[in-house]
């Protein structure tokens, strides 16, 4: 059996690959996008990670978004411990599910009814099924560079031309599904309007990240989300905002509150579980009424509404509800991104930065601001790899991919930001 030995990180990955497919339980963790061996974590507290090989790292991954309060927040730990003592799982209704549902609906008024699930993939998959069942239509629109989980309908890439049939982007996805999936360019208002002009009455739904966080961080241009809302309303299609990443992360009411867009359905995850596996989808009461047991659209989950995840999520949202929380978080994130921009500029390194609430992104390009997947794909990925490893060597843990957003938590203070920017200044000079 593998035991922890300081300085032995490579052996951890070698051993893991003997029994775990690819050595990891989610592909991005393997460091394929940056090279080298993945870092194995041992513990975490506040804004810091401790690795199995004895390093202390400032964390800007935050378990890919959930840790908005920082790791091991006392209120969250207390809620988990108290709930676990009463029961880990029931497979039956519990009051904590209703309490979290009420809090979510309070934060996001567009959600009139909600259904808890266990992952973001499950939430988006279920929302799309519900949209198809409610409308009686099959086709969906998604956008290049947006990621909505790994369900079959969503692993479709664009064809060779506008409105052509899509192509499965992973073996194992039936080709027949591609004919029902239209993949357009993010922020392409004209493309959306053309798609609806040709196929509007066949489109069940549009699903979109209101702020894209899976091609680095790309915000919507003015009018883009509005065009989706207008087109969906006119065609009787369902607008799904995928706020698995942005929900409660960029603002109390999610990105929909920033851009004043009311979706028909919303998917949420990450923060809503407080670090434990939980997600949800919800929206208009009449649409949600189509779900079993009230309606014909079937969806179920053995561990949906798990009391530990519900308790962690509720404790987290209660902390977020305190006055001034998001103002302070936004200020910290802005301090980080403005510092990165200044350090890069001083070193002569082209860098485009973005931030919203506790979410940020940076792309090594002079073609800013970045508003499309093609701009991200054309950026200097090799420079990112060098920057990533340079920062890691200096004790800063960033997402190991040039196509992922980063996250600041309430636990990131002057010490952490100062050390991060000092490290960045050094690394920018070395890669200029």
Secondary structure, DSSP 8 states (H G I E B T S, - for coil): -----TT-HHHHHHHHHHHSGGGSSSGGGG-TTT-S----EEEEEBTEEEETTS-EEEESSGGGGT-TT-BT-HHHHHHHHHHHHH-S--SS--HHHHHHHHHHHHH-TT-SEEEEESSHHHHHHHHHHHHHHHHT--EEEEEET----S-GGGSEE--SSTT---EESSTTS-HHHHTTEEEEETT-HHHHHHHHHHHGGGEEEEEE-SEE-SSS-EE--TTHHHHHHHHHHHHT-EEEEEETTTBTTTBTT-HHHHHT---SEEEE-GGGGTTSS-EEEEE-HHHHTTBTTTSSB----TTTT-HHHHHHHHHHHHHHTSTTHHHHHHHHHHHHHHHHHHHHHHHT---EEEEETTEEEEE--SS-S--SHHHHHTS-HHHHHHHHHHHHHTTEE--SSTT--EE--TT--HHHHHHHHHHHHHHHHHH-
